[in-house]
Amino acid sequence: MPPRVQKKARASKKAAESADAAGSSLKLDTRPIQAKAPKYDVGKETQKLDSKVALCKAGVAWIDLLDIGERIQFGVYNDRPENDSETTKLVASFKASGIVSMKETSAIPLIIDLSRVKNATSLAANFNLPDEVPELEVKDIQKIIGASGQHRRAALQRYHTSLQDEYQSLEKKRLKINTLKNLSEDHVRDYNKMRSEMCTIKGLMDGLGKWGVVIYDQAKLLADGDELASHLSRNNTLYDYKETDEEVLITVFKKIKAVYDTSPVNTRDTLCKKQLGELRAMQDKNSRLQKVLHQGGLCVFLATRLLQLGTHFRRRCEYSVTWLSKSIDVCMGIYISWIEIRTVTLRKLCAKVPFPDYKTVSGLLEKAELGESEAIEKVKQLRQSINELEKEGEEGDMSIWAEVMQALDAHAKTAFGEIIEDIGKMSPTYIMHLGSYRQNVINTLQDIWSISTGKDYGENEILKYQDSIVARVAIHLTPLEGDKDAPEPLLGGTIMDHAWSTFTRLQDGILETCRWFEVMVDYYRVLHPKSHVMDDWSEIMIANIVRDSRFASKGNKNARLVSRH
């Protein structure tokens, strides 16, 4: 046997040889240093979009912002809410430095169809000669899309109001002095001083509403989608504009929605998640935002369901990056599935299939309430026709609910705020409040959509369609004798808040139930390594419950949905 020292020497020699062999495969890259363009250069992309937007500019003009300001519709391509502190800063700037409204950087960009503009061919090219800039003449009184400028409008209105209040206050003081019989020198001095101040205020208010606008040709700007319009609404040099996390999230969601709307039904979810991955790679490494964007199912749901229901939902916590990043847990999967069921209800209520008008349905419901068996049977058939649409795609466009959601949710809060725990129960108290809520909802829909009970709309298909929606809502919100559960109010912030608080209170129980499916978790994690615990547990549980033949599907074709029965 060789000595131990020799063994160690041979081992050291082998180690050295293997190290040399390993080192020999590594070589210094001595090639010349060459410029390498980044995969995504934000500056160049912004400049490219700026150039495209500039080509859509039709000219400049001015408007009386105090007169027609309310006709300007902000938030179409950038729904950033008004920030009161920004408005206050602008008012302070107006008072201290005056108003420079006829300037490219402070002008309000408007997006309009040029066929609506009377003087489209005589617009000025720029604001170099402010006195020669023409007033914008519009042929109708319809809304005009404002790409940005809501803070300027709000600040100008507030400043104008403050000047009016100050003028009226001085006027009252002067009138009081006028009524005095014995005037002192101080009275005379104050009276004349106030007159001078009132003249100054009147001078400030003269022409105060005149504000420059930049006109963009709507047809050119939207020719290839709304990318340029979205860019224009964010590319404002009036003040340092930095997108919030929520605005980035909404921009991503809008692009996902565009893919969803233009893709085949059988592949659109996959294509949406692919698009999400590409968009996620382009974002900053913001841990909260990235955590949310890694939730493919959640993002696709928020982009394709709630987003189209308007600002009532857009302003809620479900679109807050902070809230989402903190709330993504075992309850979120259940919560999203709960919302999905109610969005399906909204789509069915606005289905584009033949349905009796509201007058006919109202008469049937009255007869059913009196116990007429034939009417009761007919109401059941109509309800069944709502719940079981025969063909894929018969559900309507949910965006029709966007303009009414805020009002409908206010009715729900008023009707059920004090009995929120009784929602869905066949109790006398809940049924009484449900009746009041149903009538308020019907009245609101008729008012906002300008429809009347029993009116013949002739060939006006839009009003006929809206009247059929009101009829479906009346059927949906009417409980029938023998029903196990009473109808719930339509989806809105009030019942969503109640659902979330309920799920969080039951979190431990939901977690324990989800753990029954934990045997599938290891395999699921291999397929979806970056998914959160909500995907590991609750989504597996939901998917398997839905596929189980022992659970009634309630006519629901979406594999993510779970009937509350």
JOJOVEN-V662038 format. One line per field, one symbol per residue. ss: DSSP state (@ for helix, = for strand, . for the rest). phi: phi as a letter, one per 40 degrees, with the letter a starting at -180 (. if undefined). A space follows every 50 residues. Layout:
ss: ???
phi: ???
This chain:
ss: ...@@@@@@@@@@@@@@@@@@@@@.................@@@@@@@@@ @@@@..========@@@@@@@==..........@@@@@@@@@@@@@@... .......=====.@@@=..@@@.=.....@@@..=..=.....===...@ @@@@@@@@@@@@@@@@@@@@@@@@@@@@......@@@@@@@@@@@@@@@@ @@@@@....========@@@@.....@@@@@@@@..........@@@@@@ @@@@@@@@@@@@.....@@@@@@@@@@@@@@.....@@@@@@@..@@@@@ @@@@.@@@@.@@@@..@@@.@@@@@@@..@@@@@@@@@@@@@@@@@@@@. .......@@@@@@@@@@@@...@@@@@@@@@@@@@@@..........@@@ @...@@@@@@@@@@@@...@@@.....@@@@@@@@@@@@@@@@@@@@@@. ..........@@@@@@@@@@@@@@@@................@@@@@@@@ @@@@@.@@@@@@@@@..@@@@@@@@@@.....@@@@@@@@@@@@@@@... ...............
phi: .cccccdccccccccccccccccccbbccccccbcbcccbcccccccccd ccccccccibabbccccbdcccbcgcbaccccbccccccccccdccbgbb ccadcbcccbbaccccccbccbcccabcbdccccccbbcbbccbcbcahc cccccccccccccccccccccccccccccccbcccccccccccccccccc ccccccgcccbcbbcbcdcccbdbhbcccccdcbcbccacbbccdccccc cccccccccccbbddcbccccccccccccccccccccccccccccdcccc cccbbcdccgcdccccccbcccccccbcaccccccccccddccccccccb ccbdadccccccccccccccgccccccccccccccccbccbcgccccccc cdcbcccccccccccbdcbdccdgccbdcccccccccccccccccccccf bbcgcccfcccccccccccdcccccccbcbchccbcccccdadccccccc ccccccdccccccccccccccdcccccbcbccdcccbccccccccccccc bccfgccccccbccc
